[in-house]
Amino acid sequence: MGDGRYQRDEVADMERTLSYSVYCGGCGFNLRYQTYVGRCPECNGEYNARPTSMRGILNPAELKLPLVDGLLAVICLVFGGSWLGANLNPVNDWVVVLASLVLLLGLGLGRRVWVETGRYLRLRHVFHRAGSDEDA
């Protein structure tokens, strides 16, 4: 019996329209007067603006630069590189393995910083576009 109510609520949300400004997380398009669940008319990205879900909706709390990860990546790369360089002559096997693992960790963190910085810049652009759109 509970399943039928859930399905009715989902169908109702696909028919009801938003009466307030909510912005697409992909392009910053104002989804006001669009249905609660659907696709953005501008970028065709899926969104769900129900208060319990909020997927595909611009969230200013996600606008963060990965500074801590960047610092950790630099530290790992510096320490791993210096350990590796200092222990190649004569070769100290366990230190070389440890230094290689630290270097791999630094490279992994560096890749994450690269991806998250790109996401930050994209979200910042979308947030700026959404902020410049005046609420009627």
Beta strands, then each sheet from edge to edge (+ up, - down):
strand 1: 37-39
strand 2: 46-48
sheet 1: 1+ 2-
end
